[in-house]
Amino acid sequence: MKGLIQRVDEASVTIEGELYSKIEKGLLVFLGVDKEDTIENVYKLADKILNLRIFEDENEKMNLSLKDVNGELLVVSQFTLCGDTKKGTRPSFDKAAHPTVANELYEEFLKYVSNHVAVVKHGKFGAMMKVSLVNDGPVTFMVEK
């Protein structure tokens, strides 16, 4: 399971020209689910993201977590994170979980983080989405479990 996380001042998802979700200061998480991922991976990755100290404290040091700053969370399913680009010029998605399994783990991720963060928004699994963001920093990390 992979999460590409970006610290944002704001982020939003638009589907078919309509605003679907929007957050203010917090994290935008692109979530990729591999074939071998399990429910344990969901909890480990979620805990890592929720507790990762990537927000600045009063000394301008990255020392605070999303929970510490009461940040908001926007989670977007992103199967292309599971793409393998090692060979050739066309990514292989053989490592990506089947959509049914990926959606179940994505939904479990959303449920879990909703128990720990006041504002959790999301994209729509499998939909074509336009994602907009104002990256704060920029600060971007790849987190895997």
N, C-alpha and C positions, 0 to 999 in steps of 0.2 A: 504494500500500500504506500502510495506516495502523496505528499501534499506539497504543492508549490505555494508558499505563503508570501504575501506581500503586505507590508504595513502601509495602511492607506489613511488618507484624510477623509476620503469618501470613495464609494464604489457602487456600481449598479449593474443590473441585468435587464436587458430589453429583449422581449420576444415578440416577433411579428409586429414591430413598431410600437409596442406598448410597454411601458415601464412595468417590470415584474417584481423586482426587489431593489432595495436601496439601503445602504448603511452609511453612517458617518464614521468618525474615527474608530479604527480597529484593524481587523485582518480580513483580507480576501484570500480564501483558500481554494485552489484548484485541486480537486481530489481524484486520483487515479487508483483504480482497483485492479490488481493483478490476479491471475488464475489461482495462485497459491494462497491468497489472503483469506484470513479467517476472522471471526468476531473478535478474537484476542488482538489482532492487528488494528482493528477499529479503535479499541479502547487505548491501546498503547500510543497510536498516532495522535488520537484526540488529546490524551493527557499531555503528550509532548508539546503539541501546538498550544494548548491552553496555558501551559506553564513556562513556555520558552520566553526568556527574559530579553525581549527585543525592543522594548519601549524605554525611552529615556527617563531617568530620575532627575531630581533637582540639580544634580551635578553634570547633567548632559551625558551620562553613561547609560548604556543599554543594561538596565538592571531591573526592569519591571515587566511583568507578564500582562497578557490581555486581561486576565482577571484582576490584577492589581490596578489597572487604569480604567476598569469598567468599560472596556472597549466592546465594540459590536463585531459581529462575525457574519461574513457572507461566504457560503460554501457553494461551489460550482463543480458539478461532475465533469471530469476531463479525461476521457479514456486515452487521448493521444499522449498523455504522460507515460503510458505503458508501451509506447512505440519504441521499437528497436531500430536504431539508425546506423548500426555498426557496419552492415554490408550494403553496398549499393547506394542508390539515391532515393529509393522508395521505402518508407518505414514499414516494418512488419509489426502487426498487432497480435501476433500469436500469443504473447504473454498476457494480454488483457483478459480480464474475467468475462464470462458470458454475461450479456446485458441483464438477465434475470438476477444472477448472483450479485453482480456489481450494484444493481439498484437496491437490493436488500441490504448490502453492507453500507451503501451511501445513506439510506434511510436510517439505519442504526447509528451511523456517525452523527447525523442530524439530531436524533433523539438524545444521544448521549451528551453532546455539547450543549443542547438546550437545557440540560439539568445543571449546567455550570456557568452559563453566560446568559445575561438578561435578554439581550437582543441577538437572535440568530435568524438570518434570512438565508435564502437559497435560490439556486437556479431551478430549472425544470429538467429532470433527468431525460437524456436523449434528444432534447430540443436543440434547434439551431438558435444560438443566443449571441447577442452583442453585449460584451462586457466592457464597461468603462470604469476607469479608476484614476485617482490622483494618488500616486505612490508617494509616501512620506519618507524621504531620505535621499535617494531611493533605498529601501530596505526590502530585500527579497531573499528567501531561503528555500532550499529543497529539503524536506524532512521525509525520511523513509522509515518504515517499521515492517 
